[in-house]
Amino acid sequence: MREDTPSRTAAWVAAARHLGQLLPEDVRLADDPYGAIFTSQWLADVIHQAATVGAREPGDRSLSLANALRAIRHPLTKMPGLRAWILYMQVRTRVIDDALRGFVERHAGRRTQLLVLGAGYDCRALRMPELDDTRVFEIDHPATQGHKKQVFERHGIDTPATFVTWDFEQRPVEDLPEALLELEFDATVPTFTIWEGVTMYLSEPAIDASLRAITEWSAPGSELAMTYFAKSRLAKPSLATRAIQAVVSTLGEPWRWGWKPEELPAYLEERGLELVEDISLADAARALLPPELAAYVGDPDRRVAVAAAAESIAVAHRR
Ligand SMILES: C[S@@+](CC[C@H](N)C(=O)[O-])C[C@H]1O[C@@H](n2cnc3c(N)ncnc32)[C@H](O)[C@@H]1O
């Protein structure tokens, strides 16, 4: 990403999460009332307006999203693929939220931590009551995190998350586990790491080093949920994928990395993690949404993997 410029892709995905409020409640998968505040004010106003219109249209599932977008008189809402983008973000958010809820439930009565790597404008610490007893750490670039702090201050929002400022281009990820310990991160406590919307932007050495660092801070019982692209999405992109690829490259955040799903278990195992679940968001959409909406999330190459930490090699145990 560009130095001094908060991540635009982070603002874009957060805004799409907020626009999930356009969906009638019976098919809505995730609510992020904070998603729009990180964009510029005029865009935030349009998104709030859009979400309000959506909320007034209960019931007529497949049409309501289209109708709500049509009712907003702004060029943004005519953007091709916006409906698909909103639904994709709904499914992606819900799959990770559910994995996190499962983790918290499995460790009920014990201390747990959530670490969001490349957190951007993730507001799980604020919007998920299940995390009330979970310590949350958010790691991100100074420009994006600085913007997030300013916006929270402006809106009087007090997040329980601990911010960890880290530019991975300046400071190696290998140093992060040690730095976390200085911030009262407890490497003996089960930690759920979220690595959402990040792997596709990294080089192979950065992926390798990051996974090894995640294993290092993951005590027994810890889990990782990460989104990734199947290699075929980058090798043989569809027309729509090429269009998004061009946009993210222009924003200074080009896609670089994907795995072949069949190669992922061994790749993770070599780095101390055991694959538990690897789900295509197209399949998740079919399980979570009515068919007329699931059809918008058809690309099987956008995936979420959940992995468990193998035996502890956490930093605390090396000390
Ligand atoms: C697509 S956003 C995803 C944000 C968030 N995880 C989500 O899904 O809403 C990618 C994130 O990676 C962060 N990032 C990119 N390059 C970085 C770097 N060199 N150091 C630290 N963070 C970086 C950006 O600031 C941004 O928040």
The ligand as a Tripos MOL2 file, in Angstrom:
@<TRIPOS>MOLECULE
LIG
   27    29     1     0     0
SMALL
NO_CHARGES

@<TRIPOS>ATOM
      1 C1         -8.0680   -5.2600    2.2430 C.3       1 LIG1
      2 S1         -7.6190   -4.5490    3.7390 S.3       1 LIG1
      3 C2         -8.3910   -5.6970    4.8360 C.3       1 LIG1
      4 C3         -8.8120   -5.0630    6.1060 C.3       1 LIG1
      5 C4         -9.6180   -5.9430    7.0740 C.3       1 LIG1
      6 N1         -8.8970   -7.1420    7.4520 N.3       1 LIG1
      7 C5        -10.9700   -6.2870    6.5160 C.2       1 LIG1
      8 O1        -11.1590   -7.3980    5.9990 O.co2     1 LIG1
      9 O2        -11.8410   -5.4300    6.5930 O.co2     1 LIG1
     10 C6         -5.8700   -4.9010    3.8900 C.3       1 LIG1
     11 C7         -5.2380   -4.3280    5.1650 C.3       1 LIG1
     12 O3         -3.8220   -4.6180    5.1560 O.3       1 LIG1
     13 C8         -3.1360   -3.4790    5.6560 C.3       1 LIG1
     14 N2         -1.7830   -3.3990    5.1140 N.ar      1 LIG1
     15 C9         -1.3970   -3.3400    3.8230 C.ar      1 LIG1
     16 N3         -0.0500   -3.1920    3.7190 N.ar      1 LIG1
     17 C10         0.4270   -3.1550    4.9970 C.ar      1 LIG1
     18 C11         1.7100   -3.0180    5.5720 C.ar      1 LIG1
     19 N4          2.8060   -2.8450    4.8210 N.pl3     1 LIG1
     20 N5          1.8260   -3.0220    6.9170 N.ar      1 LIG1
     21 C12         0.7340   -3.1630    7.7070 C.ar      1 LIG1
     22 N6         -0.5180   -3.3200    7.2240 N.ar      1 LIG1
     23 C13        -0.6680   -3.2940    5.8770 C.ar      1 LIG1
     24 C14        -3.9550   -2.2940    5.1770 C.3       1 LIG1
     25 O4         -3.7280   -1.1360    5.9610 O.3       1 LIG1
     26 C15        -5.3770   -2.8410    5.2830 C.3       1 LIG1
     27 O5         -5.9680   -2.4930    6.5020 O.3       1 LIG1
@<TRIPOS>BOND
     1     1     2 1
     2     2     3 1
     3     2    10 1
     4     3     4 1
     5     4     5 1
     6     5     6 1
     7     5     7 1
     8     7     8 2
     9     7     9 1
    10    10    11 1
    11    11    12 1
    12    11    26 1
    13    12    13 1
    14    13    14 1
    15    13    24 1
    16    14    15 ar
    17    14    23 ar
    18    15    16 ar
    19    16    17 ar
    20    17    18 ar
    21    17    23 ar
    22    18    19 1
    23    18    20 ar
    24    20    21 ar
    25    21    22 ar
    26    22    23 ar
    27    24    25 1
    28    24    26 1
    29    26    27 1
@<TRIPOS>SUBSTRUCTURE
     1 LIG1         1 GROUP 0 **** ****
